[in-house]
Amino acid sequence: MKRSIVLIFLVLLTFGCGSKKTIVTKKKRSQQNSEVVRPKSTEVPTKPIEVVVVNDNNLSTTEIYIQKYKAIAMEEMGSSKIPASITLAQGILESGSGRGRLSVEANNHFGIKCHGWTGKKIYHDDDRSQECFRKYDHANTSFKDHSAFLTGRSRYAKLFELKPDDYKGWAKGLRTAGYATDRKYPQKLIGLIERYKLYQYDDMVLGGHSGSQTKPTNDSEVISHRVVKGDTLYSLSKRYHTTVEELKRLNGLKSNDLSLGQILIIK
């Protein structure tokens, strides 16, 4: 009888120890598995790649910027009456010729702040820390919104009373109206316009007619052409005694396609 009791006790002791050992093993495996499957963040913020239309080693970054955006600046002048020279000079200055953070990450070439904007936004240090700026999907939208910004606010109304090629009046008027806080803002715009001869794009929109604005007299003549039905780069190259490649270079064209009403620089 005693021998039976001892035998039963040994069996129970062995079973109990085995159960505890099994439970411990399962717990360790569970902990190991949870460490392996724990997700880690691998998200890396990326910047949109800026596509440069003009690829010429002889051009500076600013000259490339001008070639890339002069067409839309002239188009906006035709519809909004804002001098193309002013639009380009502001774009160059505000965006660092397209290299600034706002232009690269937000396609905002004019430093336009939110001011009730309901679209995408980006925050950037300016006059104050982390101010709200507008964010666009495309650079062209930034140029169009720049026109809408100036034409839609009464404080800029007097600017539109100036002669269409009065870039000096516009440069000074923008500062007076509060567009920029920099006291030297007008001089910076005028300096860019005259250094890169941006006033020629005003003349092109106006059909080559000179206004009262005084311009340097030692500049070579600028020849432009407005595309009509039937025009091709080849036919224009023959008409103006130049080459297709030269026309493409001057106008920042990647293909031979032309649009009706498009303004081309010939010389």
GROMACS elastic network, one bead per residue, 0.5 to 0.9 nm:
[ bonds ]
;  ai    aj funct       b0    kb
    1     4     6  0.51542   500
    1     5     6  0.64218   500
    1     6     6  0.88059   500
    2     5     6  0.51824   500
    2     6     6  0.62907   500
    2     7     6  0.86440   500
    3     6     6  0.52587   500
    3     7     6  0.62436   500
    3     8     6  0.87934   500
    4     7     6  0.51122   500
    4     8     6  0.62470   500
    4     9     6  0.86493   500
    5     8     6  0.52048   500
    5     9     6  0.61956   500
    5    10     6  0.87451   500
    6     9     6  0.50911   500
    6    10     6  0.62897   500
    6    11     6  0.87718   500
    7    10     6  0.52458   500
    7    11     6  0.63735   500
    7    12     6  0.88505   500
    8    11     6  0.51692   500
    8    12     6  0.63308   500
    8    13     6  0.86786   500
    9    12     6  0.52780   500
    9    13     6  0.61807   500
    9    14     6  0.86741   500
   10    13     6  0.50858   500
   10    14     6  0.61521   500
   10    15     6  0.86643   500
   11    14     6  0.52399   500
   11    15     6  0.62680   500
   11    16     6  0.86873   500
   12    15     6  0.51640   500
   12    16     6  0.61182   500
   12    17     6  0.86876   500
   13    16     6  0.52212   500
   13    17     6  0.63084   500
   13    18     6  0.87113   500
   14    17     6  0.53671   500
   14    18     6  0.63204   500
   14    19     6  0.88340   500
   15    18     6  0.51853   500
   15    19     6  0.63263   500
   15    20     6  0.89053   500
   16    19     6  0.52505   500
   16    20     6  0.64998   500
   16    21     6  0.88152   500
   17    20     6  0.52999   500
   17    21     6  0.63034   500
   17    22     6  0.87521   500
   18    21     6  0.51552   500
   18    22     6  0.62424   500
   18    23     6  0.87543   500
   19    22     6  0.51839   500
   19    23     6  0.63241   500
   19    24     6  0.88326   500
   20    23     6  0.51916   500
   20    24     6  0.63620   500
   20    25     6  0.87676   500
   21    24     6  0.53202   500
   21    25     6  0.63632   500
   21    26     6  0.88816   500
   22    25     6  0.52175   500
   22    26     6  0.63827   500
   22    27     6  0.87720   500
   23    26     6  0.53082   500
   23    27     6  0.63234   500
   23    28     6  0.88841   500
   24    27     6  0.51640   500
   24    28     6  0.64059   500
   24    29     6  0.88508   500
   25    28     6  0.53170   500
   25    29     6  0.64277   500
   25    30     6  0.87794   500
   26    29     6  0.51950   500
   26    30     6  0.62303   500
   26    31     6  0.87802   500
   27    30     6  0.51506   500
   27    31     6  0.63935   500
   27    32     6  0.88088   500
   28    31     6  0.51814   500
   28    32     6  0.62878   500
   28    33     6  0.86715   500
   29    32     6  0.50928   500
   29    33     6  0.61196   500
   29    34     6  0.86474   500
   30    33     6  0.51784   500
   30    34     6  0.62492   500
   30    35     6  0.87925   500
   31    34     6  0.52291   500
   31    35     6  0.64430   500
   31    36     6  0.88957   500
   32    35     6  0.53009   500
   32    36     6  0.64649   500
   32    37     6  0.89770   500
   33    36     6  0.51708   500
   33    37     6  0.63290   500
   33    38     6  0.85996   500
   34    37     6  0.54646   500
   34    38     6  0.60440   500
   35    38     6  0.54738   500
   36    39     6  0.84357   500
   41    44     6  0.87586   500
   47    50     6  0.89598   500
   47   104     6  0.74205   500
   47   105     6  0.60595   500
   48   104     6  0.68526   500
   48   105     6  0.63544   500
   48   106     6  0.88224   500
   49   104     6  0.77073   500
   49   105     6  0.89155   500
   50    98     6  0.85132   500
   50    99     6  0.88681   500
   50   104     6  0.66600   500
   52    55     6  0.69419   500
   52    64     6  0.77228   500
   52    65     6  0.82220   500
   52    68     6  0.73483   500
   53    64     6  0.79911   500
   53    65     6  0.89215   500
   53    67     6  0.81594   500
   53    68     6  0.59753   500
   53   252     6  0.60865   500
   53   253     6  0.71594   500
   53   254     6  0.67826   500
   54    59     6  0.88121   500
   54    64     6  0.58978   500
   54    65     6  0.83504   500
   54    67     6  0.68475   500
   54    68     6  0.65647   500
   54   249     6  0.72359   500
   54   251     6  0.85367   500
   54   252     6  0.50477   500
   54   253     6  0.73915   500
   54   254     6  0.78374   500
   55    58     6  0.89315   500
   55    59     6  0.81908   500
   55    64     6  0.76908   500
   55   249     6  0.84926   500
   55   252     6  0.83156   500
   56    59     6  0.56001   500
   56    60     6  0.85651   500
   56    64     6  0.79567   500
   56   249     6  0.80287   500
   57    60     6  0.77342   500
   59    62     6  0.79376   500
   59    63     6  0.56513   500
   59    64     6  0.61504   500
   60    63     6  0.50864   500
   60    64     6  0.61914   500
   60    65     6  0.85845   500
   61    64     6  0.51413   500
   61    65     6  0.62316   500
   61    66     6  0.87764   500
   61    97     6  0.65410   500
   61    98     6  0.84199   500
   61    99     6  0.89070   500
   62    66     6  0.62861   500
   62    67     6  0.87319   500
   62    92     6  0.69087   500
   62    96     6  0.83102   500
   62    97     6  0.52218   500
   62    98     6  0.82717   500
   62   196     6  0.88319   500
   63    66     6  0.50583   500
   63    67     6  0.62711   500
   63    68     6  0.85656   500
   63    97     6  0.85932   500
   63   196     6  0.77654   500
   64    67     6  0.51316   500
   64    68     6  0.60874   500
   64    69     6  0.87431   500
   64    97     6  0.84653   500
   64   252     6  0.83166   500
   65    68     6  0.50711   500
   65    69     6  0.62417   500
   65    70     6  0.81964   500
   65    88     6  0.87014   500
   65    91     6  0.88660   500
   65    92     6  0.74085   500
   65    97     6  0.58481   500
   65    98     6  0.67959   500
   66    69     6  0.54401   500
   66    70     6  0.54295   500
   66    71     6  0.89262   500
   66    88     6  0.68587   500
   66    89     6  0.89404   500
   66    92     6  0.80716   500
   66    97     6  0.83969   500
   66   196     6  0.87411   500
   66   198     6  0.84993   500
   67    70     6  0.56670   500
   67    71     6  0.79206   500
   67   249     6  0.87383   500
   67   250     6  0.73285   500
   67   251     6  0.62009   500
   67   252     6  0.54987   500
   68    71     6  0.75420   500
   68    72     6  0.87774   500
   68   251     6  0.80262   500
   68   252     6  0.60372   500
   68   253     6  0.87686   500
   69    72     6  0.56502   500
   69    73     6  0.63142   500
   69    74     6  0.88432   500
   69    88     6  0.74615   500
   69   140     6  0.83406   500
   69   143     6  0.89438   500
   70    74     6  0.61699   500
   70    75     6  0.85548   500
   70    84     6  0.74624   500
   70    85     6  0.87078   500
   70    87     6  0.89556   500
   70    88     6  0.69167   500
   70   198     6  0.88979   500
   70   201     6  0.74946   500
   70   251     6  0.85826   500
   71    74     6  0.52381   500
   71    75     6  0.61772   500
   71    76     6  0.86467   500
   71    84     6  0.89467   500
   71   201     6  0.88029   500
   71   251     6  0.83011   500
   71   262     6  0.79662   500
   71   263     6  0.72922   500
   71   264     6  0.85277   500
   72    76     6  0.60036   500
   72    77     6  0.84655   500
   72    84     6  0.85531   500
   72   140     6  0.72687   500
   72   143     6  0.74564   500
   72   144     6  0.85008   500
   73    76     6  0.51400   500
   73    77     6  0.62378   500
   73    78     6  0.87840   500
   73    82     6  0.87133   500
   73    83     6  0.80401   500
   73    85     6  0.77804   500
   73    86     6  0.87991   500
   73    87     6  0.60908   500
   73    88     6  0.65056   500
   73   143     6  0.73470   500
   73   144     6  0.89155   500
   73   201     6  0.84200   500
   74    78     6  0.63453   500
   74    79     6  0.88920   500
   74    82     6  0.89607   500
   74    83     6  0.77755   500
   74    84     6  0.51084   500
   74    85     6  0.84577   500
   74    87     6  0.88074   500
   74   201     6  0.65296   500
   74   202     6  0.71825   500
   74   204     6  0.81010   500
   74   205     6  0.62683   500
   74   263     6  0.83454   500
   75    78     6  0.51738   500
   75    79     6  0.66010   500
   75    80     6  0.86194   500
   75    84     6  0.81724   500
   75   205     6  0.81505   500
   75   262     6  0.87163   500
   75   263     6  0.89276   500
   76    79     6  0.51927   500
   76    80     6  0.56419   500
   76    81     6  0.72882   500
   76    82     6  0.70439   500
   76    83     6  0.83911   500
   76    84     6  0.72791   500
   76    87     6  0.86337   500
   76   143     6  0.77932   500
   76   144     6  0.69342   500
   76   147     6  0.69227   500
   77    80     6  0.52703   500
   77    83     6  0.54566   500
   77    84     6  0.54967   500
   77    87     6  0.84822   500
   77   147     6  0.85703   500
   77   164     6  0.88599   500
   77   202     6  0.78474   500
   77   205     6  0.73518   500
   78    81     6  0.58584   500
   78    82     6  0.79974   500
   78    83     6  0.87443   500
   78    84     6  0.88190   500
   78   205     6  0.67068   500
   78   206     6  0.85653   500
   79    82     6  0.82944   500
   79   147     6  0.89442   500
   80    83     6  0.86802   500
   80   147     6  0.63455   500
   80   148     6  0.80206   500
   80   150     6  0.89754   500
   80   151     6  0.71000   500
   81    84     6  0.85500   500
   81   147     6  0.88305   500
   81   151     6  0.89538   500
   81   160     6  0.71131   500
   81   164     6  0.67089   500
   82    85     6  0.85179   500
   82    86     6  0.71878   500
   82    87     6  0.71566   500
   82   147     6  0.71800   500
   82   150     6  0.84643   500
   82   151     6  0.85995   500
   82   159     6  0.86633   500
   82   160     6  0.75391   500
   82   164     6  0.73556   500
   82   170     6  0.86503   500
   83    86     6  0.53028   500
   83    87     6  0.64980   500
   83    88     6  0.87920   500
   83   164     6  0.62181   500
   83   165     6  0.62881   500
   83   166     6  0.78761   500
   83   167     6  0.67801   500
   83   170     6  0.82019   500
   83   199     6  0.82765   500
   83   201     6  0.83540   500
   83   202     6  0.59120   500
   84    87     6  0.50643   500
   84    88     6  0.61142   500
   84    89     6  0.84504   500
   84   165     6  0.88727   500
   84   198     6  0.75974   500
   84   199     6  0.75803   500
   84   200     6  0.89711   500
   84   201     6  0.60858   500
   84   202     6  0.55465   500
   84   205     6  0.83406   500
   85    88     6  0.52744   500
   85    89     6  0.60183   500
   85    90     6  0.84961   500
   85   165     6  0.84521   500
   85   167     6  0.69025   500
   85   189     6  0.89695   500
   85   193     6  0.61949   500
   85   197     6  0.83502   500
   85   199     6  0.52288   500
   85   200     6  0.78135   500
   85   201     6  0.64439   500
   85   202     6  0.62258   500
   86    89     6  0.50888   500
   86    90     6  0.59645   500
   86    91     6  0.84035   500
   86   167     6  0.62757   500
   86   168     6  0.89740   500
   86   170     6  0.72711   500
   86   171     6  0.71470   500
   86   189     6  0.71782   500
   86   190     6  0.84754   500
   86   193     6  0.75062   500
   86   198     6  0.81432   500
   86   199     6  0.84998   500
   87    90     6  0.52571   500
   87    91     6  0.61113   500
   87    92     6  0.86574   500
   87   110     6  0.88912   500
   87   143     6  0.79589   500
   87   146     6  0.82645   500
   87   147     6  0.85231   500
   88    91     6  0.50068   500
   88    92     6  0.61113   500
   88    93     6  0.85571   500
   88   192     6  0.89775   500
   88   193     6  0.82367   500
   88   198     6  0.74374   500
   89    92     6  0.51313   500
   89    93     6  0.61147   500
   89    94     6  0.84365   500
   89   188     6  0.85007   500
   89   189     6  0.55546   500
   89   190     6  0.79648   500
   89   191     6  0.88578   500
   89   192     6  0.59427   500
   89   193     6  0.61384   500
   89   198     6  0.76936   500
   90    93     6  0.51185   500
   90    94     6  0.57487   500
   90    95     6  0.81030   500
   90   109     6  0.82074   500
   90   110     6  0.65365   500
   90   189     6  0.66791   500
   91    94     6  0.52997   500
   91    95     6  0.56901   500
   91    96     6  0.77806   500
   91    97     6  0.69403   500
   91    98     6  0.77623   500
   91   109     6  0.53440   500
   91   110     6  0.55699   500
   91   111     6  0.88389   500
   91   143     6  0.84739   500
   92    95     6  0.55798   500
   92    96     6  0.55143   500
   92    98     6  0.69080   500
   92   109     6  0.79132   500
   92   110     6  0.86272   500
   92   192     6  0.82596   500
   93    96     6  0.54390   500
   93    97     6  0.67156   500
   93   109     6  0.88314   500
   93   110     6  0.82418   500
   93   188     6  0.78822   500
   93   189     6  0.75136   500
   93   192     6  0.83482   500
   94    97     6  0.77942   500
   94    98     6  0.85088   500
   94   100     6  0.80150   500
   94   103     6  0.87388   500
   94   108     6  0.89283   500
   94   109     6  0.61613   500
   94   110     6  0.51850   500
   94   111     6  0.60480   500
   95    99     6  0.62111   500
   95   100     6  0.50273   500
   95   101     6  0.78576   500
   95   102     6  0.70343   500
   95   103     6  0.57092   500
   95   104     6  0.85804   500
   95   108     6  0.75866   500
   95   110     6  0.64668   500
   95   111     6  0.74264   500
   96    99     6  0.52642   500
   96   100     6  0.52766   500
   96   103     6  0.84636   500
   96   109     6  0.86024   500
   97   100     6  0.75606   500
   97   103     6  0.89506   500
   97   109     6  0.86481   500
   98   101     6  0.86223   500
   98   102     6  0.87954   500
   98   103     6  0.57313   500
   98   104     6  0.68286   500
   98   107     6  0.86723   500
   98   109     6  0.69534   500
   99   102     6  0.84778   500
   99   103     6  0.66117   500
   99   104     6  0.62586   500
  100   103     6  0.54724   500
  100   104     6  0.61318   500
  100   105     6  0.84998   500
  100   109     6  0.84088   500
  101   104     6  0.51202   500
  101   105     6  0.57374   500
  101   106     6  0.75708   500
  101   107     6  0.88667   500
  101   108     6  0.88042   500
  101   124     6  0.85397   500
  102   105     6  0.54909   500
  102   106     6  0.50985   500
  102   107     6  0.63369   500
  102   108     6  0.52981   500
  102   109     6  0.69116   500
  102   110     6  0.86507   500
  102   111     6  0.71051   500
  102   122     6  0.79141   500
  102   124     6  0.77964   500
  102   133     6  0.81188   500
  102   134     6  0.88521   500
  102   135     6  0.80138   500
  103   106     6  0.54078   500
  103   109     6  0.50040   500
  103   110     6  0.81850   500
  103   111     6  0.83817   500
  103   135     6  0.89054   500
  103   139     6  0.78151   500
  104   107     6  0.57753   500
  104   108     6  0.78261   500
  104   109     6  0.87186   500
  105   108     6  0.80478   500
  105   122     6  0.84341   500
  105   135     6  0.80801   500
  106   109     6  0.84551   500
  106   120     6  0.87469   500
  106   121     6  0.79929   500
  106   122     6  0.69168   500
  106   133     6  0.85956   500
  106   134     6  0.73686   500
  106   136     6  0.56238   500
  106   137     6  0.72773   500
  106   138     6  0.84107   500
  106   139     6  0.84948   500
  107   134     6  0.87822   500
  107   135     6  0.63776   500
  107   136     6  0.53726   500
  107   137     6  0.66926   500
  107   138     6  0.59469   500
  107   140     6  0.84225   500
  107   141     6  0.83074   500
  107   142     6  0.65738   500
  108   111     6  0.60192   500
  108   112     6  0.70459   500
  108   133     6  0.79989   500
  108   134     6  0.66911   500
  108   135     6  0.60782   500
  108   136     6  0.64806   500
  108   138     6  0.87328   500
  108   139     6  0.68615   500
  108   141     6  0.87832   500
  108   142     6  0.56633   500
  108   143     6  0.84942   500
  109   112     6  0.80196   500
  109   139     6  0.72450   500
  109   142     6  0.63770   500
  109   143     6  0.74357   500
  109   146     6  0.87474   500
  110   142     6  0.74876   500
  110   143     6  0.79845   500
  110   146     6  0.69686   500
  111   133     6  0.69573   500
  111   134     6  0.80203   500
  112   115     6  0.84765   500
  112   133     6  0.60097   500
  112   134     6  0.62262   500
  112   142     6  0.88220   500
  112   145     6  0.88407   500
  112   146     6  0.76129   500
  112   149     6  0.84091   500
  113   116     6  0.89268   500
  113   117     6  0.81802   500
  113   121     6  0.89748   500
  113   131     6  0.76325   500
  113   132     6  0.57776   500
  113   134     6  0.56494   500
  114   118     6  0.79688   500
  114   119     6  0.87090   500
  114   121     6  0.73022   500
  114   122     6  0.89584   500
  114   131     6  0.86325   500
  114   132     6  0.55439   500
  114   134     6  0.51706   500
  114   135     6  0.88002   500
  115   132     6  0.84029   500
  115   133     6  0.84319   500
  115   134     6  0.87551   500
  117   120     6  0.80962   500
  117   121     6  0.81802   500
  117   133     6  0.86635   500
  117   134     6  0.69013   500
  118   121     6  0.83165   500
  118   134     6  0.88265   500
  119   134     6  0.71912   500
  119   135     6  0.72226   500
  119   136     6  0.80710   500
  120   133     6  0.87687   500
  120   134     6  0.63377   500
  120   135     6  0.50303   500
  120   136     6  0.68411   500
  120   137     6  0.87271   500
  121   132     6  0.65262   500
  121   133     6  0.56982   500
  121   136     6  0.82890   500
  122   130     6  0.87712   500
  122   131     6  0.82226   500
  122   132     6  0.59019   500
  122   133     6  0.52838   500
  122   134     6  0.63399   500
  122   135     6  0.60041   500
  123   129     6  0.86559   500
  123   131     6  0.52723   500
  123   133     6  0.60077   500
  123   134     6  0.87677   500
  124   128     6  0.87446   500
  124   129     6  0.69657   500
  124   131     6  0.53080   500
  124   132     6  0.66203   500
  124   133     6  0.71359   500
  125   128     6  0.59035   500
  125   131     6  0.58449   500
  125   132     6  0.87848   500
  126   129     6  0.62657   500
  126   130     6  0.71846   500
  126   131     6  0.65124   500
  127   131     6  0.79427   500
  127   181     6  0.88370   500
  128   131     6  0.62521   500
  134   142     6  0.88243   500
  135   142     6  0.84081   500
  136   139     6  0.68986   500
  136   140     6  0.88408   500
  136   141     6  0.65690   500
  136   142     6  0.64368   500
  137   140     6  0.88592   500
  137   141     6  0.74627   500
  137   142     6  0.87068   500
  138   141     6  0.55295   500
  138   142     6  0.69940   500
  139   142     6  0.50945   500
  139   143     6  0.67158   500
  139   144     6  0.89709   500
  140   143     6  0.51940   500
  140   144     6  0.64216   500
  140   145     6  0.86532   500
  141   144     6  0.50785   500
  141   145     6  0.60159   500
  141   146     6  0.84487   500
  142   145     6  0.50826   500
  142   146     6  0.60772   500
  142   147     6  0.87886   500
  143   146     6  0.50313   500
  143   147     6  0.65646   500
  143   148     6  0.88246   500
  144   147     6  0.52057   500
  144   148     6  0.63343   500
  144   149     6  0.85928   500
  145   149     6  0.58512   500
  145   150     6  0.85951   500
  146   149     6  0.50179   500
  146   150     6  0.64272   500
  146   151     6  0.86874   500
  147   150     6  0.53700   500
  147   151     6  0.60867   500
  147   152     6  0.83113   500
  148   151     6  0.51963   500
  148   152     6  0.56512   500
  148   153     6  0.85230   500
  149   152     6  0.54599   500
  149   153     6  0.65905   500
  150   153     6  0.58090   500
  150   154     6  0.84004   500
  150   155     6  0.85665   500
  150   156     6  0.61108   500
  150   157     6  0.81662   500
  151   154     6  0.77492   500
  151   156     6  0.70861   500
  151   157     6  0.72106   500
  151   160     6  0.84585   500
  152   156     6  0.82899   500
  152   157     6  0.85855   500
  153   156     6  0.59374   500
  153   157     6  0.70690   500
  154   157     6  0.50652   500
  154   158     6  0.82692   500
  155   158     6  0.74175   500
  155   159     6  0.88515   500
  155   177     6  0.59294   500
  155   178     6  0.83468   500
  156   159     6  0.56294   500
  156   160     6  0.75314   500
  156   173     6  0.78933   500
  156   174     6  0.73345   500
  156   177     6  0.62024   500
  156   178     6  0.89625   500
  156   179     6  0.88737   500
  157   160     6  0.57088   500
  157   161     6  0.73814   500
  158   161     6  0.53073   500
  158   162     6  0.73087   500
  158   173     6  0.80671   500
  159   162     6  0.55943   500
  159   163     6  0.88872   500
  159   169     6  0.76713   500
  159   170     6  0.61128   500
  159   173     6  0.63352   500
  159   174     6  0.78151   500
  160   163     6  0.77819   500
  160   164     6  0.78829   500
  160   170     6  0.86606   500
  161   164     6  0.85038   500
  162   165     6  0.81770   500
  162   166     6  0.64924   500
  162   169     6  0.70598   500
  162   170     6  0.76177   500
  163   166     6  0.53445   500
  163   167     6  0.87129   500
  163   169     6  0.86215   500
  163   211     6  0.74214   500
  163   212     6  0.78814   500
  163   213     6  0.83965   500
  164   167     6  0.78965   500
  164   202     6  0.77248   500
  164   206     6  0.82572   500
  164   211     6  0.79262   500
  165   168     6  0.86582   500
  165   170     6  0.89858   500
  165   199     6  0.73716   500
  165   202     6  0.60217   500
  165   203     6  0.73765   500
  165   206     6  0.84568   500
  165   210     6  0.80612   500
  165   211     6  0.62577   500
  165   212     6  0.78153   500
  165   213     6  0.63928   500
  166   169     6  0.53829   500
  166   170     6  0.63999   500
  166   171     6  0.87615   500
  166   211     6  0.78316   500
  166   212     6  0.75012   500
  166   213     6  0.54397   500
  166   214     6  0.87479   500
  167   171     6  0.60222   500
  167   172     6  0.86344   500
  167   189     6  0.86760   500
  167   190     6  0.72926   500
  167   193     6  0.81407   500
  167   199     6  0.76156   500
  167   213     6  0.76476   500
  168   171     6  0.50878   500
  168   172     6  0.62862   500
  168   173     6  0.84134   500
  168   186     6  0.75941   500
  168   187     6  0.86947   500
  168   189     6  0.83931   500
  168   190     6  0.63002   500
  168   213     6  0.79393   500
  169   172     6  0.53238   500
  169   173     6  0.58785   500
  169   174     6  0.85498   500
  169   186     6  0.89408   500
  170   174     6  0.60200   500
  170   175     6  0.87369   500
  170   186     6  0.83151   500
  171   174     6  0.55130   500
  171   175     6  0.68679   500
  171   185     6  0.75120   500
  171   187     6  0.75954   500
  171   188     6  0.86655   500
  171   189     6  0.61933   500
  171   190     6  0.67405   500
  172   175     6  0.54354   500
  172   176     6  0.63474   500
  172   177     6  0.87604   500
  172   185     6  0.79700   500
  172   186     6  0.50154   500
  172   187     6  0.81233   500
  173   177     6  0.59990   500
  173   178     6  0.85875   500
  173   179     6  0.88262   500
  173   186     6  0.81966   500
  174   177     6  0.51751   500
  174   178     6  0.63939   500
  174   179     6  0.53610   500
  174   180     6  0.72073   500
  174   185     6  0.85948   500
  174   186     6  0.76771   500
  175   178     6  0.52317   500
  175   179     6  0.55460   500
  175   180     6  0.55016   500
  175   181     6  0.70919   500
  175   182     6  0.77786   500
  175   183     6  0.74003   500
  175   184     6  0.87285   500
  175   185     6  0.66326   500
  175   186     6  0.65791   500
  176   179     6  0.76028   500
  176   180     6  0.84814   500
  177   180     6  0.83324   500
  178   181     6  0.67139   500
  180   183     6  0.79702   500
  180   185     6  0.68659   500
  181   184     6  0.87789   500
  181   185     6  0.77759   500
  182   185     6  0.52373   500
  182   186     6  0.86317   500
  183   186     6  0.75265   500
  183   187     6  0.86353   500
  184   187     6  0.53679   500
  184   188     6  0.62101   500
  184   189     6  0.88091   500
  185   188     6  0.51388   500
  185   189     6  0.63276   500
  185   190     6  0.87220   500
  186   189     6  0.52290   500
  186   190     6  0.61754   500
  186   191     6  0.84802   500
  187   190     6  0.51186   500
  187   191     6  0.59094   500
  187   192     6  0.85889   500
  188   191     6  0.50872   500
  188   192     6  0.63062   500
  188   193     6  0.86899   500
  189   192     6  0.52592   500
  189   193     6  0.62103   500
  189   194     6  0.87058   500
  190   193     6  0.50590   500
  190   194     6  0.61533   500
  190   195     6  0.83990   500
  191   194     6  0.53716   500
  191   195     6  0.59088   500
  191   196     6  0.84946   500
  192   195     6  0.51179   500
  192   196     6  0.59961   500
  192   197     6  0.79125   500
  192   198     6  0.76968   500
  193   196     6  0.55954   500
  193   197     6  0.54758   500
  193   199     6  0.63141   500
  194   198     6  0.66012   500
  194   199     6  0.73289   500
  194   215     6  0.79840   500
  194   216     6  0.80133   500
  195   198     6  0.79187   500
  196   199     6  0.85003   500
  197   200     6  0.59923   500
  197   201     6  0.83401   500
  197   219     6  0.85449   500
  198   201     6  0.58524   500
  198   202     6  0.75132   500
  199   202     6  0.51783   500
  199   203     6  0.65824   500
  199   204     6  0.88276   500
  199   215     6  0.81641   500
  200   203     6  0.50601   500
  200   204     6  0.62495   500
  200   205     6  0.88470   500
  200   208     6  0.84042   500
  200   222     6  0.70028   500
  201   205     6  0.63594   500
  201   206     6  0.85830   500
  202   205     6  0.53144   500
  202   206     6  0.62369   500
  202   207     6  0.86784   500
  202   208     6  0.82925   500
  203   207     6  0.60479   500
  203   209     6  0.61967   500
  203   210     6  0.67262   500
  203   211     6  0.86066   500
  203   222     6  0.89706   500
  204   207     6  0.51273   500
  204   208     6  0.52616   500
  204   209     6  0.82651   500
  204   222     6  0.84162   500
  204   223     6  0.82616   500
  204   224     6  0.64594   500
  204   225     6  0.84785   500
  204   263     6  0.77462   500
  204   265     6  0.86613   500
  205   208     6  0.73733   500
  205   263     6  0.81229   500
  206   209     6  0.59945   500
  206   210     6  0.82463   500
  207   210     6  0.88907   500
  207   224     6  0.86882   500
  208   222     6  0.85893   500
  208   223     6  0.84976   500
  208   224     6  0.84117   500
  210   213     6  0.77380   500
  211   214     6  0.81494   500
  214   217     6  0.86991   500
  215   219     6  0.87768   500
  216   219     6  0.64315   500
  217   220     6  0.85809   500
  219   222     6  0.85213   500
  221   267     6  0.76920   500
  222   265     6  0.75805   500
  222   266     6  0.76306   500
  222   267     6  0.56091   500
  223   264     6  0.86592   500
  223   265     6  0.62175   500
  223   266     6  0.53098   500
  223   267     6  0.50883   500
  224   263     6  0.67173   500
  224   264     6  0.54869   500
  224   266     6  0.52125   500
  224   267     6  0.70699   500
  225   236     6  0.88885   500
  225   262     6  0.81674   500
  225   263     6  0.56340   500
  225   264     6  0.51835   500
  225   265     6  0.65636   500
  225   266     6  0.68154   500
  226   260     6  0.78422   500
  226   261     6  0.55113   500
  226   262     6  0.55425   500
  226   264     6  0.62898   500
  227   230     6  0.84522   500
  227   231     6  0.61770   500
  227   232     6  0.84174   500
  227   258     6  0.73576   500
  227   259     6  0.67901   500
  227   260     6  0.52463   500
  227   261     6  0.50111   500
  227   262     6  0.51967   500
  227   263     6  0.62919   500
  227   264     6  0.73910   500
  228   231     6  0.58028   500
  228   259     6  0.81875   500
  228   260     6  0.53567   500
  228   261     6  0.62783   500
  228   262     6  0.82074   500
  229   232     6  0.88825   500
  229   259     6  0.87885   500
  229   260     6  0.64413   500
  229   261     6  0.89319   500
  230   235     6  0.87731   500
  231   234     6  0.82630   500
  231   235     6  0.63553   500
  231   236     6  0.67541   500
  231   258     6  0.79142   500
  231   260     6  0.86690   500
  232   235     6  0.52059   500
  232   236     6  0.61353   500
  232   237     6  0.84463   500
  232   256     6  0.76180   500
  232   257     6  0.78087   500
  232   258     6  0.69977   500
  233   236     6  0.51230   500
  233   237     6  0.59637   500
  233   238     6  0.86724   500
  233   243     6  0.83282   500
  233   244     6  0.56579   500
  233   245     6  0.88967   500
  233   247     6  0.72698   500
  233   248     6  0.82339   500
  233   256     6  0.63936   500
  233   257     6  0.80924   500
  233   258     6  0.78226   500
  234   237     6  0.50941   500
  234   238     6  0.64263   500
  234   239     6  0.87243   500
  234   243     6  0.75436   500
  234   244     6  0.58416   500
  234   256     6  0.87418   500
  235   238     6  0.52559   500
  235   239     6  0.62223   500
  235   240     6  0.87523   500
  235   244     6  0.89421   500
  236   240     6  0.60509   500
  236   241     6  0.81309   500
  236   242     6  0.80912   500
  236   243     6  0.85403   500
  236   244     6  0.80880   500
  236   247     6  0.86910   500
  236   266     6  0.86679   500
  237   240     6  0.54124   500
  237   241     6  0.56360   500
  237   244     6  0.57146   500
  237   246     6  0.85855   500
  237   247     6  0.73716   500
  237   266     6  0.86040   500
  238   241     6  0.50784   500
  238   242     6  0.65028   500
  238   243     6  0.74962   500
  238   244     6  0.88977   500
  239   242     6  0.79823   500
  240   243     6  0.86920   500
  240   266     6  0.73748   500
  240   267     6  0.89729   500
  242   245     6  0.86666   500
  242   246     6  0.68563   500
  242   247     6  0.75404   500
  242   266     6  0.81888   500
  242   267     6  0.89742   500
  243   246     6  0.52177   500
  243   247     6  0.63948   500
  243   248     6  0.87301   500
  244   247     6  0.51923   500
  244   248     6  0.62483   500
  244   249     6  0.86573   500
  244   256     6  0.82797   500
  245   248     6  0.50484   500
  245   249     6  0.60997   500
  245   250     6  0.86436   500
  246   249     6  0.50201   500
  246   250     6  0.61312   500
  246   251     6  0.85698   500
  246   266     6  0.85786   500
  247   250     6  0.52565   500
  247   251     6  0.61928   500
  247   252     6  0.83567   500
  247   253     6  0.80497   500
  247   264     6  0.78861   500
  247   265     6  0.72950   500
  247   266     6  0.64120   500
  247   267     6  0.84994   500
  248   251     6  0.52924   500
  248   252     6  0.56768   500
  248   254     6  0.70310   500
  248   255     6  0.77428   500
  248   256     6  0.76625   500
  249   252     6  0.52321   500
  249   253     6  0.65772   500
  249   254     6  0.86716   500
  250   253     6  0.80040   500
  250   264     6  0.82822   500
  250   265     6  0.63747   500
  250   266     6  0.74795   500
  250   267     6  0.79157   500
  251   264     6  0.63474   500
  251   265     6  0.61965   500
  251   266     6  0.85237   500
  253   256     6  0.72159   500
  253   257     6  0.83136   500
  254   257     6  0.85581   500
  255   258     6  0.85495   500
  258   261     6  0.89496   500
  258   262     6  0.70364   500
  259   262     6  0.53973   500
  259   263     6  0.89511   500
  260   263     6  0.88461   500
